[in-house]
Amino acid sequence: MMYTLRRVWQRYRARNGIRLLVVLILGMASVQFYTRMRPSSVFLGMYRLSDDPTTPNLLVNVYAIVFMACGLALPLEQFSEYLCVPEYLVYIRQRRGLVHLLRYLTIVVVYCCLFTGVQVAVAWCLVPDRDTGVLLSSAICSAGMLLVLILLCNAAYLMGRGSWGYMLSTVLYALVLSINPVAHWFAHGTITGVPAWVPVLVCLCALLCVVNLHLFNHLEIQ
């Protein structure tokens, strides 16, 4: 057991310097957010709509963009590398099965929850007059968007085009922010009484899970 833990630590500590840099960037953005902006119940990572029609949403959502960028960068593709590890305990190496993919998805979901949960705890402590419902709902929406972007990047990684995944994630998120009617509907619209972002994120996650499963089943073993 100790040997296994030692091997895991040796594998992941090699990139801790870059990971620490990402955490510091997010930490500095959080300090800036809570010290210079008016305290709000809306989660730090949730995008906001510009009150000034002449000011694009991108300019007022620096903190949300930093949150998503750091959330994507922090794993340093190690989740995707874990998914692509072949089964070595057979004579002819083969990819791992569906259970391994489900294990990967569980890890990614837990990561998104933990990454978002830390910022929720910070907001809980620093915003005394918070609206708990608004804080939690906007945090869940942010975690869902982060999960969608990570699954998109992983799909590109499985295709051998990891950089494309980051580019597509950036374009997708920027489009949501840039097109004001879409951004307003996604944040405040409803579908049969349910916030619009709930079914949209569920459908996107389900679609990307299917895409990742297809790519995983056709993954070429190195």
mmCIF file of the C-alpha atoms, coordinates in Angstrom:
data_MODEL
# 
_entry.id   MODEL 
# 
loop_
_atom_site.group_PDB 
_atom_site.id 
_atom_site.type_symbol 
_atom_site.label_atom_id 
_atom_site.label_alt_id 
_atom_site.label_comp_id 
_atom_site.label_asym_id 
_atom_site.label_entity_id 
_atom_site.label_seq_id 
_atom_site.pdbx_PDB_ins_code 
_atom_site.Cartn_x 
_atom_site.Cartn_y 
_atom_site.Cartn_z 
_atom_site.occupancy 
_atom_site.B_iso_or_equiv 
_atom_site.pdbx_formal_charge 
_atom_site.auth_seq_id 
_atom_site.auth_comp_id 
_atom_site.auth_asym_id 
_atom_site.auth_atom_id 
_atom_site.pdbx_PDB_model_num 
ATOM 1   C CA . MET A 1 1   ? 0.000   0.000   0.000   1.00 0.00 ? 1   MET A CA 1 
ATOM 2   C CA . MET A 1 2   ? 2.767   2.437   0.946   1.00 0.00 ? 2   MET A CA 1 
ATOM 3   C CA . TYR A 1 3   ? 4.617   1.581   -2.270  1.00 0.00 ? 3   TYR A CA 1 
ATOM 4   C CA . THR A 1 4   ? 1.508   2.404   -4.324  1.00 0.00 ? 4   THR A CA 1 
ATOM 5   C CA . LEU A 1 5   ? 1.004   5.711   -2.518  1.00 0.00 ? 5   LEU A CA 1 
ATOM 6   C CA . ARG A 1 6   ? 4.662   6.573   -3.042  1.00 0.00 ? 6   ARG A CA 1 
ATOM 7   C CA . ARG A 1 7   ? 4.405   5.881   -6.772  1.00 0.00 ? 7   ARG A CA 1 
ATOM 8   C CA . VAL A 1 8   ? 1.256   8.014   -7.043  1.00 0.00 ? 8   VAL A CA 1 
ATOM 9   C CA . TRP A 1 9   ? 2.960   10.886  -5.199  1.00 0.00 ? 9   TRP A CA 1 
ATOM 10  C CA . GLN A 1 10  ? 6.032   10.648  -7.434  1.00 0.00 ? 10  GLN A CA 1 
ATOM 11  C CA . ARG A 1 11  ? 3.861   10.721  -10.538 1.00 0.00 ? 11  ARG A CA 1 
ATOM 12  C CA . TYR A 1 12  ? 1.835   13.767  -9.571  1.00 0.00 ? 12  TYR A CA 1 
ATOM 13  C CA . ARG A 1 13  ? 4.329   15.904  -7.673  1.00 0.00 ? 13  ARG A CA 1 
ATOM 14  C CA . ALA A 1 14  ? 6.375   16.545  -10.835 1.00 0.00 ? 14  ALA A CA 1 
ATOM 15  C CA . ARG A 1 15  ? 3.872   19.209  -11.925 1.00 0.00 ? 15  ARG A CA 1 
ATOM 16  C CA . ASN A 1 16  ? 3.096   20.686  -8.530  1.00 0.00 ? 16  ASN A CA 1 
ATOM 17  C CA . GLY A 1 17  ? 5.050   23.851  -9.349  1.00 0.00 ? 17  GLY A CA 1 
ATOM 18  C CA . ILE A 1 18  ? 2.762   24.732  -12.261 1.00 0.00 ? 18  ILE A CA 1 
ATOM 19  C CA . ARG A 1 19  ? -0.266  23.648  -10.260 1.00 0.00 ? 19  ARG A CA 1 
ATOM 20  C CA . LEU A 1 20  ? 0.773   25.963  -7.414  1.00 0.00 ? 20  LEU A CA 1 
ATOM 21  C CA . LEU A 1 21  ? 1.079   28.828  -9.893  1.00 0.00 ? 21  LEU A CA 1 
ATOM 22  C CA . VAL A 1 22  ? -2.497  28.226  -11.090 1.00 0.00 ? 22  VAL A CA 1 
ATOM 23  C CA . VAL A 1 23  ? -3.751  28.176  -7.485  1.00 0.00 ? 23  VAL A CA 1 
ATOM 24  C CA . LEU A 1 24  ? -1.926  31.447  -6.744  1.00 0.00 ? 24  LEU A CA 1 
ATOM 25  C CA . ILE A 1 25  ? -3.503  33.125  -9.773  1.00 0.00 ? 25  ILE A CA 1 
ATOM 26  C CA . LEU A 1 26  ? -6.969  32.036  -8.653  1.00 0.00 ? 26  LEU A CA 1 
ATOM 27  C CA . GLY A 1 27  ? -6.187  33.105  -5.094  1.00 0.00 ? 27  GLY A CA 1 
ATOM 28  C CA . MET A 1 28  ? -5.120  36.591  -6.180  1.00 0.00 ? 28  MET A CA 1 
ATOM 29  C CA . ALA A 1 29  ? -8.250  36.917  -8.325  1.00 0.00 ? 29  ALA A CA 1 
ATOM 30  C CA . SER A 1 30  ? -10.379 35.884  -5.339  1.00 0.00 ? 30  SER A CA 1 
ATOM 31  C CA . VAL A 1 31  ? -8.719  38.450  -3.079  1.00 0.00 ? 31  VAL A CA 1 
ATOM 32  C CA . GLN A 1 32  ? -9.301  41.131  -5.702  1.00 0.00 ? 32  GLN A CA 1 
ATOM 33  C CA . PHE A 1 33  ? -12.924 40.049  -6.127  1.00 0.00 ? 33  PHE A CA 1 
ATOM 34  C CA . TYR A 1 34  ? -13.844 40.137  -2.445  1.00 0.00 ? 34  TYR A CA 1 
ATOM 35  C CA . THR A 1 35  ? -11.893 43.273  -1.513  1.00 0.00 ? 35  THR A CA 1 
ATOM 36  C CA . ARG A 1 36  ? -12.626 45.599  -4.408  1.00 0.00 ? 36  ARG A CA 1 
ATOM 37  C CA . MET A 1 37  ? -16.022 44.552  -5.698  1.00 0.00 ? 37  MET A CA 1 
ATOM 38  C CA . ARG A 1 38  ? -19.347 45.008  -3.966  1.00 0.00 ? 38  ARG A CA 1 
ATOM 39  C CA . PRO A 1 39  ? -20.120 41.767  -2.067  1.00 0.00 ? 39  PRO A CA 1 
ATOM 40  C CA . SER A 1 40  ? -22.676 39.719  -3.947  1.00 0.00 ? 40  SER A CA 1 
ATOM 41  C CA . SER A 1 41  ? -24.487 36.447  -3.424  1.00 0.00 ? 41  SER A CA 1 
ATOM 42  C CA . VAL A 1 42  ? -23.696 35.469  -7.013  1.00 0.00 ? 42  VAL A CA 1 
ATOM 43  C CA . PHE A 1 43  ? -20.856 32.963  -7.072  1.00 0.00 ? 43  PHE A CA 1 
ATOM 44  C CA . LEU A 1 44  ? -17.429 34.224  -8.171  1.00 0.00 ? 44  LEU A CA 1 
ATOM 45  C CA . GLY A 1 45  ? -17.267 31.770  -11.086 1.00 0.00 ? 45  GLY A CA 1 
ATOM 46  C CA . MET A 1 46  ? -20.739 32.589  -12.410 1.00 0.00 ? 46  MET A CA 1 
ATOM 47  C CA . TYR A 1 47  ? -20.794 35.104  -15.243 1.00 0.00 ? 47  TYR A CA 1 
ATOM 48  C CA . ARG A 1 48  ? -22.663 38.364  -14.860 1.00 0.00 ? 48  ARG A CA 1 
ATOM 49  C CA . LEU A 1 49  ? -24.575 40.487  -17.343 1.00 0.00 ? 49  LEU A CA 1 
ATOM 50  C CA . SER A 1 50  ? -23.295 43.986  -18.003 1.00 0.00 ? 50  SER A CA 1 
ATOM 51  C CA . ASP A 1 51  ? -25.520 46.783  -16.687 1.00 0.00 ? 51  ASP A CA 1 
ATOM 52  C CA . ASP A 1 52  ? -24.166 49.141  -19.348 1.00 0.00 ? 52  ASP A CA 1 
ATOM 53  C CA . PRO A 1 53  ? -25.329 48.286  -22.907 1.00 0.00 ? 53  PRO A CA 1 
ATOM 54  C CA . THR A 1 54  ? -22.110 49.781  -24.271 1.00 0.00 ? 54  THR A CA 1 
ATOM 55  C CA . THR A 1 55  ? -19.908 47.497  -22.139 1.00 0.00 ? 55  THR A CA 1 
ATOM 56  C CA . PRO A 1 56  ? -19.491 43.920  -23.445 1.00 0.00 ? 56  PRO A CA 1 
ATOM 57  C CA . ASN A 1 57  ? -20.124 41.086  -21.017 1.00 0.00 ? 57  ASN A CA 1 
ATOM 58  C CA . LEU A 1 58  ? -16.573 39.842  -21.529 1.00 0.00 ? 58  LEU A CA 1 
ATOM 59  C CA . LEU A 1 59  ? -15.190 42.964  -19.844 1.00 0.00 ? 59  LEU A CA 1 
ATOM 60  C CA . VAL A 1 60  ? -17.237 42.511  -16.670 1.00 0.00 ? 60  VAL A CA 1 
ATOM 61  C CA . ASN A 1 61  ? -16.578 38.793  -16.320 1.00 0.00 ? 61  ASN A CA 1 
ATOM 62  C CA . VAL A 1 62  ? -12.833 38.664  -15.781 1.00 0.00 ? 62  VAL A CA 1 
ATOM 63  C CA . TYR A 1 63  ? -13.267 36.754  -12.520 1.00 0.00 ? 63  TYR A CA 1 
ATOM 64  C CA . ALA A 1 64  ? -15.588 34.162  -14.027 1.00 0.00 ? 64  ALA A CA 1 
ATOM 65  C CA . ILE A 1 65  ? -13.148 33.664  -16.918 1.00 0.00 ? 65  ILE A CA 1 
ATOM 66  C CA . VAL A 1 66  ? -10.228 33.273  -14.486 1.00 0.00 ? 66  VAL A CA 1 
ATOM 67  C CA . PHE A 1 67  ? -12.247 30.740  -12.486 1.00 0.00 ? 67  PHE A CA 1 
ATOM 68  C CA . MET A 1 68  ? -12.960 28.624  -15.568 1.00 0.00 ? 68  MET A CA 1 
ATOM 69  C CA . ALA A 1 69  ? -9.417  28.944  -16.927 1.00 0.00 ? 69  ALA A CA 1 
ATOM 70  C CA . CYS A 1 70  ? -7.876  27.882  -13.617 1.00 0.00 ? 70  CYS A CA 1 
ATOM 71  C CA . GLY A 1 71  ? -10.385 25.048  -13.284 1.00 0.00 ? 71  GLY A CA 1 
ATOM 72  C CA . LEU A 1 72  ? -9.369  23.745  -16.697 1.00 0.00 ? 72  LEU A CA 1 
ATOM 73  C CA . ALA A 1 73  ? -5.643  24.235  -16.125 1.00 0.00 ? 73  ALA A CA 1 
ATOM 74  C CA . LEU A 1 74  ? -5.277  22.843  -12.600 1.00 0.00 ? 74  LEU A CA 1 
ATOM 75  C CA . PRO A 1 75  ? -5.481  19.115  -13.515 1.00 0.00 ? 75  PRO A CA 1 
ATOM 76  C CA . LEU A 1 76  ? -2.778  19.617  -16.195 1.00 0.00 ? 76  LEU A CA 1 
ATOM 77  C CA . GLU A 1 77  ? -4.441  16.908  -18.347 1.00 0.00 ? 77  GLU A CA 1 
ATOM 78  C CA . GLN A 1 78  ? -3.595  14.249  -15.760 1.00 0.00 ? 78  GLN A CA 1 
ATOM 79  C CA . PHE A 1 79  ? -7.207  13.093  -15.602 1.00 0.00 ? 79  PHE A CA 1 
ATOM 80  C CA . SER A 1 80  ? -7.067  12.441  -19.350 1.00 0.00 ? 80  SER A CA 1 
ATOM 81  C CA . GLU A 1 81  ? -3.724  10.688  -18.975 1.00 0.00 ? 81  GLU A CA 1 
ATOM 82  C CA . TYR A 1 82  ? -5.254  8.484   -16.285 1.00 0.00 ? 82  TYR A CA 1 
ATOM 83  C CA . LEU A 1 83  ? -8.124  7.587   -18.611 1.00 0.00 ? 83  LEU A CA 1 
ATOM 84  C CA . CYS A 1 84  ? -5.722  6.589   -21.379 1.00 0.00 ? 84  CYS A CA 1 
ATOM 85  C CA . VAL A 1 85  ? -3.557  4.281   -19.243 1.00 0.00 ? 85  VAL A CA 1 
ATOM 86  C CA . PRO A 1 86  ? -3.846  0.807   -20.844 1.00 0.00 ? 86  PRO A CA 1 
ATOM 87  C CA . GLU A 1 87  ? -4.357  -2.463  -19.014 1.00 0.00 ? 87  GLU A CA 1 
ATOM 88  C CA . TYR A 1 88  ? -0.887  -3.852  -18.369 1.00 0.00 ? 88  TYR A CA 1 
ATOM 89  C CA . LEU A 1 89  ? -1.922  -7.039  -16.576 1.00 0.00 ? 89  LEU A CA 1 
ATOM 90  C CA . VAL A 1 90  ? -2.566  -8.878  -19.821 1.00 0.00 ? 90  VAL A CA 1 
ATOM 91  C CA . TYR A 1 91  ? -0.137  -10.323 -22.371 1.00 0.00 ? 91  TYR A CA 1 
ATOM 92  C CA . ILE A 1 92  ? -1.520  -8.133  -25.169 1.00 0.00 ? 92  ILE A CA 1 
ATOM 93  C CA . ARG A 1 93  ? -2.117  -4.617  -23.863 1.00 0.00 ? 93  ARG A CA 1 
ATOM 94  C CA . GLN A 1 94  ? -5.662  -3.397  -24.270 1.00 0.00 ? 94  GLN A CA 1 
ATOM 95  C CA . ARG A 1 95  ? -7.654  -0.385  -23.145 1.00 0.00 ? 95  ARG A CA 1 
ATOM 96  C CA . ARG A 1 96  ? -9.522  -0.583  -19.914 1.00 0.00 ? 96  ARG A CA 1 
ATOM 97  C CA . GLY A 1 97  ? -13.271 -1.130  -19.961 1.00 0.00 ? 97  GLY A CA 1 
ATOM 98  C CA . LEU A 1 98  ? -16.375 0.904   -19.204 1.00 0.00 ? 98  LEU A CA 1 
ATOM 99  C CA . VAL A 1 99  ? -15.732 0.742   -15.465 1.00 0.00 ? 99  VAL A CA 1 
ATOM 100 C CA . HIS A 1 100 ? -12.491 2.657   -15.972 1.00 0.00 ? 100 HIS A CA 1 
ATOM 101 C CA . LEU A 1 101 ? -14.328 5.364   -17.921 1.00 0.00 ? 101 LEU A CA 1 
ATOM 102 C CA . LEU A 1 102 ? -16.980 5.614   -15.204 1.00 0.00 ? 102 LEU A CA 1 
ATOM 103 C CA . ARG A 1 103 ? -14.197 5.911   -12.656 1.00 0.00 ? 103 ARG A CA 1 
ATOM 104 C CA . TYR A 1 104 ? -12.702 8.758   -14.676 1.00 0.00 ? 104 TYR A CA 1 
ATOM 105 C CA . LEU A 1 105 ? -16.080 10.525  -14.880 1.00 0.00 ? 105 LEU A CA 1 
ATOM 106 C CA . THR A 1 106 ? -16.509 10.158  -11.123 1.00 0.00 ? 106 THR A CA 1 
ATOM 107 C CA . ILE A 1 107 ? -13.079 11.704  -10.527 1.00 0.00 ? 107 ILE A CA 1 
ATOM 108 C CA . VAL A 1 108 ? -13.881 14.634  -12.812 1.00 0.00 ? 108 VAL A CA 1 
ATOM 109 C CA . VAL A 1 109 ? -17.270 15.281  -11.169 1.00 0.00 ? 109 VAL A CA 1 
ATOM 110 C CA . VAL A 1 110 ? -15.705 15.158  -7.699  1.00 0.00 ? 110 VAL A CA 1 
ATOM 111 C CA . TYR A 1 111 ? -12.952 17.514  -8.852  1.00 0.00 ? 111 TYR A CA 1 
ATOM 112 C CA . CYS A 1 112 ? -15.476 20.054  -10.185 1.00 0.00 ? 112 CYS A CA 1 
ATOM 113 C CA . CYS A 1 113 ? -17.433 19.880  -6.923  1.00 0.00 ? 113 CYS A CA 1 
ATOM 114 C CA . LEU A 1 114 ? -14.315 20.337  -4.783  1.00 0.00 ? 114 LEU A CA 1 
ATOM 115 C CA . PHE A 1 115 ? -12.893 23.120  -6.953  1.00 0.00 ? 115 PHE A CA 1 
ATOM 116 C CA . THR A 1 116 ? -16.201 24.983  -6.754  1.00 0.00 ? 116 THR A CA 1 
ATOM 117 C CA . GLY A 1 117 ? -16.819 24.073  -3.127  1.00 0.00 ? 117 GLY A CA 1 
ATOM 118 C CA . VAL A 1 118 ? -13.658 25.820  -1.935  1.00 0.00 ? 118 VAL A CA 1 
ATOM 119 C CA . GLN A 1 119 ? -14.857 29.085  -3.437  1.00 0.00 ? 119 GLN A CA 1 
ATOM 120 C CA . VAL A 1 120 ? -18.339 28.553  -2.004  1.00 0.00 ? 120 VAL A CA 1 
ATOM 121 C CA . ALA A 1 121 ? -16.797 28.178  1.454   1.00 0.00 ? 121 ALA A CA 1 
ATOM 122 C CA . VAL A 1 122 ? -14.822 31.395  0.927   1.00 0.00 ? 122 VAL A CA 1 
ATOM 123 C CA . ALA A 1 123 ? -17.961 33.257  -0.143  1.00 0.00 ? 123 ALA A CA 1 
ATOM 124 C CA . TRP A 1 124 ? -19.868 31.790  2.804   1.00 0.00 ? 124 TRP A CA 1 
ATOM 125 C CA . CYS A 1 125 ? -17.302 33.326  5.181   1.00 0.00 ? 125 CYS A CA 1 
ATOM 126 C CA . LEU A 1 126 ? -16.779 36.675  3.449   1.00 0.00 ? 126 LEU A CA 1 
ATOM 127 C CA . VAL A 1 127 ? -20.336 37.581  2.380   1.00 0.00 ? 127 VAL A CA 1 
ATOM 128 C CA . PRO A 1 128 ? -22.374 37.734  5.595   1.00 0.00 ? 128 PRO A CA 1 
ATOM 129 C CA . ASP A 1 129 ? -25.576 39.031  3.985   1.00 0.00 ? 129 ASP A CA 1 
ATOM 130 C CA . ARG A 1 130 ? -25.546 36.396  1.276   1.00 0.00 ? 130 ARG A CA 1 
ATOM 131 C CA . ASP A 1 131 ? -28.606 34.828  -0.305  1.00 0.00 ? 131 ASP A CA 1 
ATOM 132 C CA . THR A 1 132 ? -27.819 31.136  0.175   1.00 0.00 ? 132 THR A CA 1 
ATOM 133 C CA . GLY A 1 133 ? -30.112 30.023  -2.628  1.00 0.00 ? 133 GLY A CA 1 
ATOM 134 C CA . VAL A 1 134 ? -28.519 32.360  -5.165  1.00 0.00 ? 134 VAL A CA 1 
ATOM 135 C CA . LEU A 1 135 ? -25.011 31.430  -4.035  1.00 0.00 ? 135 LEU A CA 1 
ATOM 136 C CA . LEU A 1 136 ? -25.599 27.683  -4.287  1.00 0.00 ? 136 LEU A CA 1 
ATOM 137 C CA . SER A 1 137 ? -27.522 27.767  -7.562  1.00 0.00 ? 137 SER A CA 1 
ATOM 138 C CA . SER A 1 138 ? -24.910 29.961  -9.266  1.00 0.00 ? 138 SER A CA 1 
ATOM 139 C CA . ALA A 1 139 ? -22.134 27.739  -7.877  1.00 0.00 ? 139 ALA A CA 1 
ATOM 140 C CA . ILE A 1 140 ? -23.828 24.584  -9.197  1.00 0.00 ? 140 ILE A CA 1 
ATOM 141 C CA . CYS A 1 141 ? -24.227 26.254  -12.593 1.00 0.00 ? 141 CYS A CA 1 
ATOM 142 C CA . SER A 1 142 ? -20.526 27.186  -12.606 1.00 0.00 ? 142 SER A CA 1 
ATOM 143 C CA . ALA A 1 143 ? -19.509 23.646  -11.638 1.00 0.00 ? 143 ALA A CA 1 
ATOM 144 C CA . GLY A 1 144 ? -21.693 22.272  -14.438 1.00 0.00 ? 144 GLY A CA 1 
ATOM 145 C CA . MET A 1 145 ? -20.133 24.604  -16.996 1.00 0.00 ? 145 MET A CA 1 
ATOM 146 C CA . LEU A 1 146 ? -16.664 23.615  -15.806 1.00 0.00 ? 146 LEU A CA 1 
ATOM 147 C CA . LEU A 1 147 ? -17.583 19.939  -16.165 1.00 0.00 ? 147 LEU A CA 1 
ATOM 148 C CA . VAL A 1 148 ? -18.789 20.522  -19.732 1.00 0.00 ? 148 VAL A CA 1 
ATOM 149 C CA . LEU A 1 149 ? -15.552 22.294  -20.657 1.00 0.00 ? 149 LEU A CA 1 
ATOM 150 C CA . ILE A 1 150 ? -13.402 19.552  -19.098 1.00 0.00 ? 150 ILE A CA 1 
ATOM 151 C CA . LEU A 1 151 ? -15.293 16.831  -20.983 1.00 0.00 ? 151 LEU A CA 1 
ATOM 152 C CA . LEU A 1 152 ? -14.877 18.807  -24.202 1.00 0.00 ? 152 LEU A CA 1 
ATOM 153 C CA . CYS A 1 153 ? -11.125 19.091  -23.613 1.00 0.00 ? 153 CYS A CA 1 
ATOM 154 C CA . ASN A 1 154 ? -10.923 15.386  -22.821 1.00 0.00 ? 154 ASN A CA 1 
ATOM 155 C CA . ALA A 1 155 ? -12.707 14.475  -26.051 1.00 0.00 ? 155 ALA A CA 1 
ATOM 156 C CA . ALA A 1 156 ? -10.117 16.489  -27.978 1.00 0.00 ? 156 ALA A CA 1 
ATOM 157 C CA . TYR A 1 157 ? -7.351  14.804  -25.962 1.00 0.00 ? 157 TYR A CA 1 
ATOM 158 C CA . LEU A 1 158 ? -8.662  11.360  -26.913 1.00 0.00 ? 158 LEU A CA 1 
ATOM 159 C CA . MET A 1 159 ? -8.521  12.468  -30.551 1.00 0.00 ? 159 MET A CA 1 
ATOM 160 C CA . GLY A 1 160 ? -4.895  13.492  -30.109 1.00 0.00 ? 160 GLY A CA 1 
ATOM 161 C CA . ARG A 1 161 ? -5.812  17.172  -30.439 1.00 0.00 ? 161 ARG A CA 1 
ATOM 162 C CA . GLY A 1 162 ? -5.621  18.414  -26.875 1.00 0.00 ? 162 GLY A CA 1 
ATOM 163 C CA . SER A 1 163 ? -4.966  22.034  -27.825 1.00 0.00 ? 163 SER A CA 1 
ATOM 164 C CA . TRP A 1 164 ? -8.131  22.055  -29.933 1.00 0.00 ? 164 TRP A CA 1 
ATOM 165 C CA . GLY A 1 165 ? -10.141 21.218  -26.836 1.00 0.00 ? 165 GLY A CA 1 
ATOM 166 C CA . TYR A 1 166 ? -8.902  24.284  -25.002 1.00 0.00 ? 166 TYR A CA 1 
ATOM 167 C CA . MET A 1 167 ? -9.543  26.450  -28.040 1.00 0.00 ? 167 MET A CA 1 
ATOM 168 C CA . LEU A 1 168 ? -13.102 25.122  -28.451 1.00 0.00 ? 168 LEU A CA 1 
ATOM 169 C CA . SER A 1 169 ? -13.773 25.545  -24.736 1.00 0.00 ? 169 SER A CA 1 
ATOM 170 C CA . THR A 1 170 ? -12.611 29.147  -24.909 1.00 0.00 ? 170 THR A CA 1 
ATOM 171 C CA . VAL A 1 171 ? -14.751 29.864  -27.977 1.00 0.00 ? 171 VAL A CA 1 
ATOM 172 C CA . LEU A 1 172 ? -17.825 28.187  -26.457 1.00 0.00 ? 172 LEU A CA 1 
ATOM 173 C CA . TYR A 1 173 ? -17.576 30.102  -23.200 1.00 0.00 ? 173 TYR A CA 1 
ATOM 174 C CA . ALA A 1 174 ? -16.818 33.381  -24.984 1.00 0.00 ? 174 ALA A CA 1 
ATOM 175 C CA . LEU A 1 175 ? -19.856 32.911  -27.243 1.00 0.00 ? 175 LEU A CA 1 
ATOM 176 C CA . VAL A 1 176 ? -22.152 32.450  -24.263 1.00 0.00 ? 176 VAL A CA 1 
ATOM 177 C CA . LEU A 1 177 ? -20.809 35.669  -22.753 1.00 0.00 ? 177 LEU A CA 1 
ATOM 178 C CA . SER A 1 178 ? -20.709 37.667  -25.985 1.00 0.00 ? 178 SER A CA 1 
ATOM 179 C CA . ILE A 1 179 ? -24.216 36.993  -27.273 1.00 0.00 ? 179 ILE A CA 1 
ATOM 180 C CA . ASN A 1 180 ? -26.296 38.924  -24.766 1.00 0.00 ? 180 ASN A CA 1 
ATOM 181 C CA . PRO A 1 181 ? -29.695 37.284  -25.458 1.00 0.00 ? 181 PRO A CA 1 
ATOM 182 C CA . VAL A 1 182 ? -28.139 33.826  -25.062 1.00 0.00 ? 182 VAL A CA 1 
ATOM 183 C CA . ALA A 1 183 ? -26.311 34.831  -21.884 1.00 0.00 ? 183 ALA A CA 1 
ATOM 184 C CA . HIS A 1 184 ? -29.483 36.355  -20.396 1.00 0.00 ? 184 HIS A CA 1 
ATOM 185 C CA . TRP A 1 185 ? -31.641 33.349  -21.301 1.00 0.00 ? 185 TRP A CA 1 
ATOM 186 C CA . PHE A 1 186 ? -29.091 30.860  -19.985 1.00 0.00 ? 186 PHE A CA 1 
ATOM 187 C CA . ALA A 1 187 ? -28.736 32.680  -16.660 1.00 0.00 ? 187 ALA A CA 1 
ATOM 188 C CA . HIS A 1 188 ? -32.312 33.806  -16.063 1.00 0.00 ? 188 HIS A CA 1 
ATOM 189 C CA . GLY A 1 189 ? -34.558 31.882  -18.465 1.00 0.00 ? 189 GLY A CA 1 
ATOM 190 C CA . THR A 1 190 ? -36.714 28.922  -17.518 1.00 0.00 ? 190 THR A CA 1 
ATOM 191 C CA . ILE A 1 191 ? -37.908 25.747  -19.240 1.00 0.00 ? 191 ILE A CA 1 
ATOM 192 C CA . THR A 1 192 ? -41.163 24.444  -17.775 1.00 0.00 ? 192 THR A CA 1 
ATOM 193 C CA . GLY A 1 193 ? -40.357 26.196  -14.521 1.00 0.00 ? 193 GLY A CA 1 
ATOM 194 C CA . VAL A 1 194 ? -36.785 24.901  -14.306 1.00 0.00 ? 194 VAL A CA 1 
ATOM 195 C CA . PRO A 1 195 ? -33.815 27.267  -14.761 1.00 0.00 ? 195 PRO A CA 1 
ATOM 196 C CA . ALA A 1 196 ? -32.697 27.018  -18.382 1.00 0.00 ? 196 ALA A CA 1 
ATOM 197 C CA . TRP A 1 197 ? -29.116 26.154  -17.465 1.00 0.00 ? 197 TRP A CA 1 
ATOM 198 C CA . VAL A 1 198 ? -30.173 22.912  -15.757 1.00 0.00 ? 198 VAL A CA 1 
ATOM 199 C CA . PRO A 1 199 ? -31.488 21.002  -18.815 1.00 0.00 ? 199 PRO A CA 1 
ATOM 200 C CA . VAL A 1 200 ? -28.892 22.631  -21.087 1.00 0.00 ? 200 VAL A CA 1 
ATOM 201 C CA . LEU A 1 201 ? -25.951 21.502  -18.946 1.00 0.00 ? 201 LEU A CA 1 
ATOM 202 C CA . VAL A 1 202 ? -27.460 18.057  -18.355 1.00 0.00 ? 202 VAL A CA 1 
ATOM 203 C CA . CYS A 1 203 ? -27.929 17.526  -22.098 1.00 0.00 ? 203 CYS A CA 1 
ATOM 204 C CA . LEU A 1 204 ? -24.434 18.802  -22.898 1.00 0.00 ? 204 LEU A CA 1 
ATOM 205 C CA . CYS A 1 205 ? -22.860 16.569  -20.231 1.00 0.00 ? 205 CYS A CA 1 
ATOM 206 C CA . ALA A 1 206 ? -24.799 13.540  -21.486 1.00 0.00 ? 206 ALA A CA 1 
ATOM 207 C CA . LEU A 1 207 ? -23.819 14.260  -25.098 1.00 0.00 ? 207 LEU A CA 1 
ATOM 208 C CA . LEU A 1 208 ? -20.155 14.725  -24.211 1.00 0.00 ? 208 LEU A CA 1 
ATOM 209 C CA . CYS A 1 209 ? -20.174 11.539  -22.132 1.00 0.00 ? 209 CYS A CA 1 
ATOM 210 C CA . VAL A 1 210 ? -21.423 9.635   -25.183 1.00 0.00 ? 210 VAL A CA 1 
ATOM 211 C CA . VAL A 1 211 ? -18.774 11.283  -27.359 1.00 0.00 ? 211 VAL A CA 1 
ATOM 212 C CA . ASN A 1 212 ? -16.061 10.444  -24.844 1.00 0.00 ? 212 ASN A CA 1 
ATOM 213 C CA . LEU A 1 213 ? -17.295 6.843   -24.620 1.00 0.00 ? 213 LEU A CA 1 
ATOM 214 C CA . HIS A 1 214 ? -17.156 6.489   -28.402 1.00 0.00 ? 214 HIS A CA 1 
ATOM 215 C CA . LEU A 1 215 ? -13.658 7.950   -28.590 1.00 0.00 ? 215 LEU A CA 1 
ATOM 216 C CA . PHE A 1 216 ? -12.506 5.866   -25.628 1.00 0.00 ? 216 PHE A CA 1 
ATOM 217 C CA . ASN A 1 217 ? -13.754 2.665   -27.275 1.00 0.00 ? 217 ASN A CA 1 
ATOM 218 C CA . HIS A 1 218 ? -11.762 3.516   -30.391 1.00 0.00 ? 218 HIS A CA 1 
ATOM 219 C CA . LEU A 1 219 ? -8.678  4.723   -28.579 1.00 0.00 ? 219 LEU A CA 1 
ATOM 220 C CA . GLU A 1 220 ? -5.443  3.531   -30.138 1.00 0.00 ? 220 GLU A CA 1 
ATOM 221 C CA . ILE A 1 221 ? -3.231  1.882   -27.537 1.00 0.00 ? 221 ILE A CA 1 
ATOM 222 C CA . GLN A 1 222 ? 0.299   3.285   -27.522 1.00 0.00 ? 222 GLN A CA 1 
# 
